[in-house]
Amino acid sequence: MDGGKVSGRDLCAELRARFGAIGKTERVFRIWREEASARSRAALMAELPALPADVMELRRRVVAAELSAAENLARAERAEYREEAHQEKWAVEVDRLRMEVRRLRGLRPLGD
């Protein structure tokens, strides 16, 4: 890998080519995100001019807080998506069961 932007598919292909297996996807992508985050922080810190130590520490904290906020937002969005999918799944299942009960009772399904 050349150290540039890498897609998840490329990462999995490289792991399979090097080691013959990918590993647990969730763990692999968590480590990948942590590594990318650390590299981003290092790149941001390298671009900063020489500043007093206390200002550098504050900048480091701001960068860390911004990265953490972005990760938290992404996590919240994934959780919201999972919750919507869960609600949709059970709404369809409840509807299916209601239709089955109506059919077993000899009633016409709603909408007919």
Backbone torsions as a table, in degrees:
resi	resn	phi	psi	omega
1	MET	NA	145.5	-172.7
2	ASP	-92.7	2.5	178.2
3	GLY	86.4	-4.2	178.0
4	GLY	-83.7	-160.7	178.0
5	LYS	-66.1	135.8	-178.0
6	VAL	-128.7	134.7	176.6
7	SER	-83.3	162.3	177.3
8	GLY	-60.5	-38.0	178.8
9	ARG	-63.9	-42.3	178.2
10	ASP	-63.4	-41.2	179.2
11	LEU	-59.9	-48.5	-179.6
12	CYS	-62.3	-41.7	179.2
13	ALA	-62.9	-41.6	179.8
14	GLU	-66.5	-42.2	177.9
15	LEU	-62.2	-42.1	179.3
16	ARG	-65.1	-41.9	-179.2
17	ALA	-65.8	-41.3	-176.7
18	ARG	-78.5	-40.1	-170.2
19	PHE	-119.0	-4.7	179.0
20	GLY	80.1	1.5	179.2
21	ALA	-156.5	163.0	-179.3
22	ILE	-98.9	-41.7	-174.4
23	GLY	98.1	-177.1	-180.0
24	LYS	-70.6	123.2	-173.2
25	THR	-56.9	-46.7	-178.1
26	GLU	-58.9	-44.9	-179.1
27	ARG	-67.3	-43.1	-179.9
28	VAL	-60.0	-46.7	-178.0
29	PHE	-71.1	-31.4	175.8
30	ARG	-64.0	-46.8	178.6
31	ILE	-62.8	-41.3	179.6
32	TRP	-61.3	-44.8	179.0
33	ARG	-63.7	-42.1	179.0
34	GLU	-61.4	-43.1	179.6
35	GLU	-65.0	-43.9	178.8
36	ALA	-63.4	-38.8	179.2
37	SER	-64.3	-43.8	179.6
38	ALA	-64.1	-40.6	178.2
39	ARG	-66.2	-38.9	178.1
40	SER	-62.7	-45.2	178.4
41	ARG	-59.8	-45.8	-178.8
42	ALA	-62.6	-40.8	179.7
43	ALA	-65.5	-42.2	178.7
44	LEU	-64.2	-41.5	-179.0
45	MET	-68.1	-34.4	-179.1
46	ALA	-68.3	-27.6	-178.3
47	GLU	-79.2	-16.1	-176.4
48	LEU	-74.7	141.3	176.0
49	PRO	-70.7	166.1	179.0
50	ALA	-64.7	119.5	-178.6
51	LEU	-128.8	163.4	176.1
52	PRO	-57.3	153.8	-175.3
53	ALA	-57.9	-40.9	-178.2
54	ASP	-67.0	-36.4	177.6
55	VAL	-69.3	-40.3	177.7
56	MET	-62.2	-40.3	178.9
57	GLU	-65.0	-41.4	177.8
58	LEU	-64.2	-42.8	177.5
59	ARG	-61.4	-43.2	178.7
60	ARG	-59.9	-42.1	179.4
61	ARG	-66.0	-39.5	178.7
62	VAL	-63.9	-45.8	178.9
63	VAL	-60.4	-45.7	179.5
64	ALA	-61.9	-41.7	179.9
65	ALA	-65.3	-40.9	178.9
66	GLU	-65.1	-42.6	177.9
67	LEU	-65.0	-41.3	178.4
68	SER	-64.0	-41.1	178.9
69	ALA	-63.1	-40.8	178.5
70	ALA	-64.6	-41.7	178.1
71	GLU	-65.0	-41.8	179.3
72	ASN	-64.3	-40.2	178.2
73	LEU	-63.3	-44.6	178.8
74	ALA	-62.1	-41.7	178.7
75	ARG	-63.0	-43.3	179.3
76	ALA	-63.8	-40.2	178.3
77	GLU	-64.1	-41.2	177.3
78	ARG	-64.3	-40.9	179.2
79	ALA	-63.9	-40.9	178.6
80	GLU	-64.7	-41.0	178.0
81	TYR	-62.4	-45.1	178.9
82	ARG	-61.5	-41.4	179.5
83	GLU	-64.0	-42.8	178.0
84	GLU	-62.3	-42.3	178.7
85	ALA	-63.9	-40.3	179.0
86	HIS	-63.2	-46.7	179.4
87	GLN	-62.2	-42.8	179.9
88	GLU	-63.0	-44.6	179.9
89	LYS	-57.5	-47.6	-176.6
90	TRP	-74.8	-28.3	174.7
91	ALA	-64.6	-42.3	178.1
92	VAL	-65.3	-42.4	-179.7
93	GLU	-64.7	-42.9	177.6
94	VAL	-62.3	-43.1	178.4
95	ASP	-62.0	-43.2	178.5
96	ARG	-60.4	-43.5	-179.9
97	LEU	-66.9	-38.3	176.8
98	ARG	-61.8	-43.0	179.2
99	MET	-64.0	-40.4	179.1
100	GLU	-63.4	-42.9	178.2
101	VAL	-62.2	-44.7	178.9
102	ARG	-61.1	-41.8	179.5
103	ARG	-63.5	-44.1	-179.0
104	LEU	-67.2	-30.6	177.8
105	ARG	-81.1	-4.6	178.3
106	GLY	83.3	15.8	178.7
107	LEU	-93.0	153.5	175.5
108	ARG	-73.8	142.6	175.5
109	PRO	-61.4	151.8	177.5
110	LEU	-59.7	143.0	177.8
111	GLY	92.9	-8.6	177.4
112	ASP	-91.1	NA	NA
